[in-house]
Amino acid sequence: MADTEQTLRVQLAACYRIFDYLGWTESIYNHITVKLPGEHEHFLINPYGLHFSEVCASNLVKVDINGQIVEHSEYPVNPAGMLIHTAIHGARGDTRCIAHTHTDAGMAVACQARGLRHENFYSALMQGQIAYHPFEGITVLDGEKQRLIANLGDKNLLILRNHGLLSCGRSIPEAYQNLWGLQRACEIQVATDACGEAITPISAEVLEKAEQVMKIQTMGQPAGQLEFDAMQRIVDKIDPSYRE
């Protein structure tokens, strides 16, 4: 394997272990992918049948843009993952990594009529950045691809109605951090709703400043890199076997 691919394998395996550490697992389901450099449009995905805690650099499966496995693997790949990831990787040249989860808070907000309300610290920072896609059942039918792509548009955050959360990024750390922020926004909304108190609205003026504020916060660092590196150090202390 080329050094670049090996680096991405280790980083993607680390991302799976981070998701597991954060409790974002769903049995053997859900998926994170990274597109590999080069003209072949190959990307890596988790082996179908393994828990996130079992994913490591060497057992990630390489597939092409049509979802066909291109190198020997002991494992198949999730058909639902293939539809979502081939669609977005094929349509969005600016996207390197895609992550999809079924967390309790994410699914709860996805089931609410208004979706994510921009009424807490995290959701306010996502003003104008979230797209929605209606539920069409398990995502395995090719006819859904074009509708999914059209609804995502140029956004990097997607709430799949009645289903879950999805994030895109120019890198694995950026996709991770985008999803982390969306997950936190959903958690706070669910917790706030459980309190039964009236929510104090955030003014339109403050919401309009969100993009400018986030640029200051990143301090010129690649998006999500500092946060991802911190989480990777944690999983390294727990179990560095993902690097194998």
Secondary structure, DSSP 4 states (H G I P E B T S, - for coil): --HHHHHHHHHHHHHHHHHHHTT--BTTB-EEEEEPSSTT--EEEPPTT--GGG--GGGPEEE-TTS-B-S--SS---HHHHHHHHHHHHH-TT--EEEEE--HHHHHHHTSTT-S-S-SHHHHTTTT-EEEE---SSS--TTHHHHHHHHHTT-SEEEETTTEEEEEESSHHHHHHHHHHHHHHHHHHHHHHHHTPPPPPPPHHHHHTHHHHHHHHTTTSPTTHHHHHHHHHHHHHH-GGGG-
